[in-house]
Amino acid sequence: MRVIEVDLTGVASRDQFRAAFAPHLPLAADHAELWPSLSSALMFLPEPCRLRLVGWSGFAARMPRYAKRLRGLLAFILQLPEHSVHLDGCHPPEVEYAEPGAAPDRRGT
């Protein structure tokens, strides 16, 4: 299973947030389109994967509104009925909230 590891350690601005995700997922350059593009990218992943969010607790403390919105987005995607998400081989991610230096969760790999 592919692991998408997003390092949120030190992320404290919207530009840093976008920069942390951009190498892994196709995101809009315009901040006004950031959340819709992140939602689409996470909802329509072409293969099963684990989204590993490193530095989550520090990120949530620095950017609580973004953390709440991201956690809500992921919870929404994961609660959708299987038939509404698994279209044309698209897969919602497994999500791991991790701390820096923590060993990756190897379940399902």
TADA-V962957 format. One record per pair of residues at least 4 apart in sequence whose ideal C-beta (glycine too) atoms are under 7 Angstrom apart, sorted by sequence separation. I is the first residue (numbers start at 1). J is the second residue. D is the distance in whole Angstrom. If there is no record, write none. Layout:
BEGIN
I J D
I J D
END
This chain:
BEGIN
12 16 6
13 17 7
14 18 6
15 19 6
16 20 6
17 21 7
18 22 6
21 25 5
33 37 5
34 38 6
35 39 6
36 40 6
37 41 6
38 42 6
39 43 6
40 44 6
45 49 6
55 59 5
56 60 6
57 61 7
58 62 6
59 63 6
60 64 6
63 67 6
64 68 6
65 69 6
66 70 6
67 71 6
68 72 6
69 73 6
70 74 6
71 75 6
72 76 6
73 77 6
74 78 6
75 79 6
80 84 5
82 86 5
86 90 6
98 102 5
11 16 4
22 27 5
28 33 3
80 85 5
85 90 7
86 91 7
11 17 5
21 27 6
28 34 6
27 34 6
60 67 4
85 92 5
59 67 6
77 85 7
11 20 5
18 27 6
28 37 4
96 105 5
27 37 5
26 37 7
27 38 6
8 20 6
7 20 6
25 38 7
6 20 5
27 41 7
78 92 6
94 108 6
6 21 6
26 41 6
77 92 5
18 34 6
25 41 4
14 31 6
21 38 7
6 24 6
4 24 5
74 95 5
39 73 6
43 77 5
42 77 6
56 97 4
43 85 6
51 93 4
56 98 6
57 99 6
46 89 6
48 91 5
50 93 6
53 96 7
46 90 7
47 91 6
49 93 5
50 94 4
51 95 5
52 96 5
53 97 5
54 98 5
55 99 7
2 47 6
4 49 6
6 51 7
8 53 6
9 54 6
45 90 6
53 98 6
55 100 5
3 49 7
8 54 6
9 55 3
17 63 7
44 90 4
45 91 5
50 96 6
52 98 6
54 100 6
1 48 5
2 49 4
3 50 5
4 51 5
5 52 4
6 53 5
7 54 5
8 55 4
1 49 6
4 52 7
6 54 7
7 55 6
8 56 6
11 59 5
45 93 6
1 50 6
3 52 6
5 54 6
9 58 6
17 66 6
43 92 6
12 62 5
8 59 4
12 63 7
42 93 6
11 63 7
52 104 6
4 93 7
9 100 5
3 104 7
1 108 6
1 109 5
END
